[in-house]
Amino acid sequence: MSERLFEAIAAGDEDAVQELVDARPELAEQRNEAGLSPVLHALYNGKADLAERLLDANPALDVFDAASTGRTRGMEELLDGEPELARGWSADGFTALHYAASFGQEKAARILLERGAEVEVVARNESIRVTPLHSAASGGHAAIVKLLLEAGADPNVAQDGGFTPLHSAAQNDDRESAEALLAAGADPSLKTDEGKTPAELAGDGTRDLFG
């Protein structure tokens, strides 16, 4: 039945998700073959509304789920018991700070940094080796971009493909993030592996920042 839940989440079938969780609330804390919870699976699939429905079943959340959903009270309780979780790794190779940055959870990101999370850590996921700053910039979360830069994140760090956070901000036409990155020393001349500068990826809202 847990497999059916994950399939329903991926399909965006709200009625099926609700029916399954109503019948068996414990399904909301099962894990799939990749080790991910239904809540995180929903967020990965862009189904934040389904994540909220799953949270209504009151599943036990690990530090990664809590960081992803902004459940900071529960996250702090977990960190109080196991401080090393601030630097721990999820089943698919990310830290809690990656998740907080990716899903726009500023308070969770701030707490994790205060608890010793590594700001420059590179994901161990084979398909996307990013730092939390990449995650924040890619998601368009300017407040977290600024927070990570203040914590010492390198604005010029490149992920696979040569993309820097500034490339992502320009591509998203995210002026606030782009301005913060440039102010922190992001180099607009850096190119992706395909030879693209941020200026060449910028939209109308950011193009003027690059001269």
C-alpha positions as CSV (number, residue, x, y, z in Angstrom):
1,M,0.0,0.0,0.0
2,S,2.9,2.4,0.6
3,E,3.9,2.0,-3.0
4,R,0.4,3.1,-4.0
5,L,0.8,6.2,-1.9
6,F,4.0,7.2,-3.6
7,E,2.5,6.6,-7.0
8,A,-0.6,8.7,-6.0
9,I,1.7,11.5,-4.8
10,A,3.7,11.5,-8.1
11,A,0.5,11.6,-10.1
12,G,-0.9,14.5,-8.0
13,D,-4.0,12.4,-7.1
14,E,-5.2,14.2,-4.0
15,D,-8.2,12.0,-3.5
16,A,-6.2,8.8,-3.6
17,V,-3.6,10.3,-1.2
18,Q,-6.3,11.4,1.2
19,E,-8.1,8.0,1.0
20,L,-4.9,6.0,1.6
21,V,-3.7,8.2,4.6
22,D,-7.2,8.3,6.1
23,A,-7.3,4.5,6.0
24,R,-3.8,4.0,7.3
25,P,-2.2,7.2,8.8
26,E,1.1,5.3,9.4
27,L,1.7,5.3,5.6
28,A,2.6,9.0,5.9
29,E,5.9,8.0,7.5
30,Q,6.8,5.1,5.3
31,R,9.9,5.3,3.0
32,N,10.3,4.5,-0.6
33,E,13.2,2.6,-2.2
34,A,15.3,5.7,-2.3
35,G,14.8,6.2,1.5
36,L,12.5,9.2,1.1
37,S,9.4,10.0,3.1
38,P,6.0,10.7,1.4
39,V,6.4,14.3,2.5
40,L,9.7,14.8,0.8
41,H,8.5,12.8,-2.2
42,A,5.6,15.3,-2.5
43,L,7.9,18.3,-2.3
44,Y,10.3,16.8,-4.9
45,N,7.4,16.4,-7.2
46,G,6.2,20.0,-6.7
47,K,3.2,19.0,-4.8
48,A,3.4,21.2,-1.7
49,D,-0.4,20.9,-1.2
50,L,0.0,17.1,-0.9
51,A,2.9,17.5,1.5
52,E,0.5,19.5,3.8
53,R,-2.1,16.8,3.6
54,L,0.5,14.3,4.6
55,L,1.6,16.4,7.5
56,D,-2.0,16.5,8.7
57,A,-1.6,12.8,9.5
58,N,1.1,13.8,12.0
59,P,3.8,11.5,10.8
60,A,7.1,11.3,12.6
61,L,9.5,13.6,10.7
62,D,13.3,13.2,10.5
63,V,15.5,16.3,10.4
64,F,15.4,16.4,6.6
65,D,11.6,16.4,6.5
66,A,11.4,19.0,9.2
67,A,13.9,21.3,7.5
68,S,12.1,20.9,4.2
69,T,8.7,21.8,5.6
70,G,9.8,24.5,8.1
71,R,8.7,22.4,11.2
72,T,11.5,24.1,13.2
73,R,10.3,23.1,16.7
74,G,10.5,19.5,15.8
75,M,13.8,20.0,14.0
76,E,15.3,21.7,17.1
77,E,14.1,18.9,19.3
78,L,15.9,16.4,17.0
79,L,19.0,18.5,17.0
80,D,18.9,18.8,20.8
81,G,19.0,15.0,21.0
82,E,21.5,14.5,18.2
83,P,23.5,17.7,17.4
84,E,25.4,15.9,14.6
85,L,22.2,15.8,12.5
86,A,23.0,19.4,11.5
87,R,25.8,17.9,9.4
88,G,24.1,14.6,8.6
89,W,23.2,13.2,5.2
90,S,19.9,12.1,3.7
91,A,19.4,8.8,1.8
92,D,19.8,10.7,-1.5
93,G,22.9,12.7,-0.5
94,F,21.8,16.0,0.8
95,T,22.1,17.8,4.1
96,A,19.2,19.4,6.0
97,L,20.6,22.8,5.0
98,H,20.3,21.8,1.3
99,Y,16.6,21.0,1.9
100,A,15.9,24.2,3.8
101,A,17.6,26.2,1.1
102,S,15.9,24.4,-1.7
103,F,12.4,24.7,-0.3
104,G,12.7,28.3,1.0
105,Q,12.7,27.6,4.7
106,E,14.6,30.6,6.0
107,K,14.1,30.0,9.7
108,A,15.1,26.4,9.4
109,A,18.2,27.4,7.4
110,R,19.2,30.0,10.1
111,I,18.8,27.5,12.9
112,L,20.8,24.9,11.1
113,L,23.7,27.3,10.6
114,E,23.5,28.3,14.2
115,R,23.7,24.6,15.1
116,G,26.9,24.0,13.0
117,A,25.6,23.1,9.5
118,E,28.3,23.4,6.9
119,V,27.6,26.2,4.5
120,E,30.1,25.1,1.8
121,V,29.1,21.4,1.8
122,V,28.6,19.8,-1.6
123,A,25.8,17.3,-2.1
124,R,26.7,13.7,-2.5
125,N,23.9,13.1,-5.0
126,E,25.5,11.8,-8.2
127,S,23.1,13.7,-10.5
128,I,23.3,17.1,-8.8
129,R,26.3,18.1,-6.8
130,V,25.3,21.4,-5.4
131,T,26.0,23.5,-2.3
132,P,23.1,25.0,-0.3
133,L,23.8,28.3,-2.1
134,H,23.1,26.7,-5.4
135,S,19.9,25.2,-4.0
136,A,18.7,28.6,-2.7
137,A,19.6,30.5,-5.9
138,S,18.0,27.8,-8.1
139,G,14.8,28.0,-6.0
140,G,14.7,31.8,-6.2
141,H,14.9,32.2,-2.4
142,A,16.7,35.5,-2.1
143,A,16.5,35.8,1.7
144,I,18.3,32.4,2.1
145,V,20.9,33.4,-0.6
146,K,21.7,36.4,1.5
147,L,21.8,34.4,4.7
148,L,24.2,31.9,3.2
149,L,26.4,34.6,1.8
150,E,26.6,36.2,5.2
151,A,27.6,32.8,6.6
152,G,30.6,32.7,4.3
153,A,29.3,30.8,1.2
154,D,31.4,31.2,-1.9
155,P,29.4,33.1,-4.5
156,N,31.5,31.7,-7.3
157,V,31.3,28.0,-6.5
158,A,30.4,26.0,-9.6
159,Q,28.1,22.9,-9.7
160,D,28.1,20.3,-12.5
161,G,27.9,22.0,-15.8
162,G,29.8,25.0,-14.6
163,F,26.7,26.8,-13.2
164,T,27.4,29.3,-10.5
165,P,24.6,30.6,-8.2
166,L,24.7,33.8,-10.3
167,H,23.9,31.8,-13.4
168,S,20.8,30.4,-11.6
169,A,19.7,33.8,-10.4
170,A,20.1,35.3,-13.9
171,Q,18.2,32.5,-15.5
172,N,15.4,32.8,-13.0
173,D,15.4,36.6,-13.5
174,D,15.8,36.9,-9.7
175,R,17.1,40.4,-9.3
176,E,17.3,40.4,-5.5
177,S,19.5,37.2,-5.5
178,A,21.6,38.4,-8.4
179,E,22.3,41.8,-6.7
180,A,23.2,40.0,-3.4
181,L,25.6,37.7,-5.2
182,L,27.3,40.5,-7.2
183,A,27.7,42.5,-4.0
184,A,29.3,39.5,-2.4
185,G,31.9,39.1,-5.2
186,A,30.2,36.9,-7.7
187,D,32.1,37.0,-11.0
188,P,29.8,37.7,-14.0
189,S,32.4,36.7,-16.5
190,L,32.4,33.0,-15.4
191,K,31.0,30.7,-18.0
192,T,29.1,27.4,-17.9
193,D,30.6,24.3,-19.6
194,E,28.5,25.4,-22.6
195,G,30.2,28.8,-22.6
196,K,27.3,30.8,-21.2
197,T,27.8,33.8,-18.9
198,P,25.1,34.9,-16.5
199,A,24.3,37.9,-18.8
200,E,23.5,35.5,-21.6
201,L,21.0,33.7,-19.4
202,A,19.4,36.8,-17.8
203,G,15.9,37.9,-18.3
204,D,14.5,41.4,-18.7
205,G,14.6,41.9,-14.9
206,T,18.3,41.2,-14.4
207,R,20.0,41.9,-17.8
208,D,20.9,45.5,-16.9
209,L,22.9,44.2,-13.9
210,F,25.6,42.8,-16.2
211,G,26.2,46.0,-18.2
